[in-house]
Amino acid sequence: MYGFDGPLSASFTSQRLRLHYGTWGDPAAPPLILQHGGRDHARSFDWTARALAKDWYVICPDLRGHGDSAWSPDADYTMLSYLADFAQLIDMIGADQVTICAHSLGGNIAARYAGLFPDRVRRLANIEGLGFSLRQPHPRESLPYADNIRRWLGERRAASARSPRRYATIEDALARMHGENRHLSMEQARHLTIHGVARNEDGSYSWKFDPWLHVWPVLDMPEAEVKALWGAITCPVLLFYGADSWASNPAEDGRLAHFRDARLLTYDKAGHWLHHDRFERFIADLKDFIA
């Protein structure tokens, strides 16, 4: 039975971790991967998947440490490990080419994959997925290497003593979710909350993502190498940007120029999660792009 009203659950193994994904639609249809961002989950794309499932075989993976995927025992949440998981998923699908729509951290992963394996990606829709804002760079980018290691060691020690935050009721977690993005309707926020929490033994609720995700790795790929991967992408790329987002506009900060075939859409009255904030416009633009 195909999933059109809701996703069918499945899993695959990557680097000894069991990773979860949901599927929508007919497996014989062209594959479309919808990849969520950091501290999010695959069910965040339910509205998009439902709108596309009649024409696409939609695959919505949970990143390691997120959603219903396993937490890494050694808290390995580096870009290289995310990238290896993403490559494993696409190899497991077995399609010659995939179409990808990815958000934030997921967009960062997908863009690097598309640069490494340009022949495997048919089209890439990237929702604010080019890394940290140039207006608000990660602190590691301005620290000496030794200071970065000391920062990382301190954060890991602190994380080892941290327990997942507990909410007494779903309503408490919902208030937190809605407080993070006031553009969300209460219906959207409730859906994201219900699928984003797990129930603890004492009856309280905690977010499904691993608290160690707050500990950022010491180093990432050098900026010049990331830009070189963007330049190696051969498929059409559509970048989405929310005018109310914390991120910087790729057309204004120069990042758009590193792509061979890319254009940018800017959404007013939308923040970082613009695919929620302006869903009707987003789904129309996405359908037009991937058709």
Phi, psi and omega in degrees: 000133182274149178269111176243323180271337179202162184283149169267134184274143176209175179211161173216168182248132176221125178051042177071009177254142173273119182246138185262149169211155175249150178234148177229141173089191186273123179300343178278348180282164178300139183281136177230121178263128173249110186250120181286175181257193185292140180054033178238197181203165186298328182289354174296338181260016183303316183296318179294314181299317181297324181287341186248353190293341179288334184246347186228154167268101189269129182239122183241097182275148166269123175300156174307137180078006183232155173053232182260014173275158181292151171279141178290125181301327180255020177053046179272095179238048177274160178298325180296322179289319174301318182294320178296320177297316181296318178295321179296319178300314183293321176296322180294324178298321175085007180277148177296321180222150175232154170257141187230137167233123187219149185243136169054239178306320178298323178293324177297315178296311184296322180294321178291320177299315182296331176282327179283323183230065186300332181286347183268349186245122182279313177209148181231117172259120188242114181262099178047050184240047178247018179097192184298150178296140175292341176280339184219069183293157178292142182305331182297336184288343181248002182262145170299156186304313182298320178295324177297318179295316178298319177300313182297316179297318178296319180293323178292320177297318180294321181294328182294338180260000185265132174260152176303139180296139182250138177244133184296325183222164174300324181298324177294317178294322179298319179298321177295315180300311183292329178293333179285333182213095183289349176289339182291142168285162179295328177295316177297313182298321179294316179300313181296325180288312182303318182273355182258357181241159172236151182271133177273168182300327182276005178092352178281177183235143175225151176297146183288335186288151181292126178301339180289352175296343178288344181269108182279141179301160182296312185227155171236178175302140178304144184305321180296325180288324177297316179296325177295324177292320176301319181290341180274351179290128183257342181277162173298141180236133174243118179261135178248140180219132178266127185297335179263011183283160172287342183286164177263152183288120183299334179286331182270329183268359174095353184288331178300326184292346181278351180264145179288316188221082184219148172224161186240136172246128178253130181251122173281163182054038180215143177254213185295329179261056186297336178291342170268316188295323182229058190300315185299316178292318182301312185292327177294315179294320180293314178302317180297321183288317187272352184301000000 
